[in-house]
Amino acid sequence: MRTVLHPARAVALGFLAAIVVGTLLLMLPAARTGPDGAPVLVAFFTAVSAVCVNGLAVVDTGTYWSGFGQGMIMFMFQCGGFGMMTAATLLGLLVNGSPRLRTKLMTHMETRTLGLGDVAAVARLVLVVTFAAELIIAAVLTLRLRYGYDLPWGEAAWSGSFHAVAAFTNAGFSIHPDSMMRYAGDALVLLPMMLAIVVGGVGFPVLHDLRNRWRDPRHWSLHTKLTLAGTALLLGGGTVALLLTEWHNARTLGGLPLPDKLLGASFMSVAARTAGFNAVDIGALTQESLALHYFLMFIGGGSASTAGGVKVATVAILVLLVLAEVRGHADTEAFGRRIGASAQRQAITVVVLGSAVVVAGTMVLLTVTDFPTDHIIFEVTSAFGGAGLSTGITAQLPPSGQLLLTLLMYLGRVGTITLAASLVLGGRRMPYRYAEEHPIVG
């Protein structure tokens, strides 16, 4: 029981239980618009994608599922996003050495008696941030859809609420068959969506830090500074790169006026980092844009957020480590702080194992399908990184390929957190050290 109740493993088991329940609910006849319940594989794939806030789908969400089914899907990615922020925040506090919480969680592993004080406080703050942001974005989208597109109030409210929750949780589900392509030039729809994606994707520790010290950037934590700097660089750089690679592509941004090009490129850059929405046809992107998406999807968003990927701070630490090595510095530093050796090892481990999963998934999927290699890499990276974007081959994959994607979605959602926490919780000080030697590198 002690092994099962390990905090890191509890997160993985909790998501697995939610997937099982979600699958059973989606198999009910009431969840589908057709005469019978959904097949097991369709229900299972959708439940995994919803709980893991991914967004990949093998059927059209708006037409295949009934109102009850769509409500269940929204409930699943709401719970998945909220649960991920809460669990990742708690484990992040443990990993970063909060003495009070660390003691309580370590005691829980040994005695199975965890006090609810810290857990309830974190959950309460995450709950307030989540629902406040979702309500504001839902209201803005509802008003825009009602007065800009003449939708009935009920339809506008449902569409606005569904997409607001999907955006904040970075779930990427849409009740439109073309995702956000029908709003490609509408800033009043895409900008609120982008704001929700970014706020939900930077991570609760960053939001908590900003709330308490928003007037005092000098005293922001190193994690907050790394996440915000990395996010700004990825969003800005991604927008510029996508503009350059898609500027003359008539199937995406090529035929649009300049303001719409800027909006479309910005939305792509934001959505590529695990949001899962698309305002242009992903299958029509240039090879350069697809390659850029691999990079953005793999990195993902901030730690302890609704976003997936190996996380911005993780990659930032690796970049700083490389720069320190190139400059010949003994320490890895940023913003006047030295990054600990344990954090550097954890970052290397997460990125290396994440890369290994993507490579292995790509090789397996190549053996069971005949799709182009670039589309396979895109699909695998999207599944593992939680992006939910697709070149259009998800529904065409054989059952074995779709099952592989569910495994990748699950590993991408809970694997890195479980791994990072296990590295710390499982660590122990050895009573001895071996003699040091330096193998030749490079």
Summary of the structure (lengths in Angstrom):
residues: 442
radius of gyration: 21.7
end to end distance: 45.3
largest distance: 74.2
contacts: 1550
relative contact order: 0.12
helix: 69%
strand: 1%
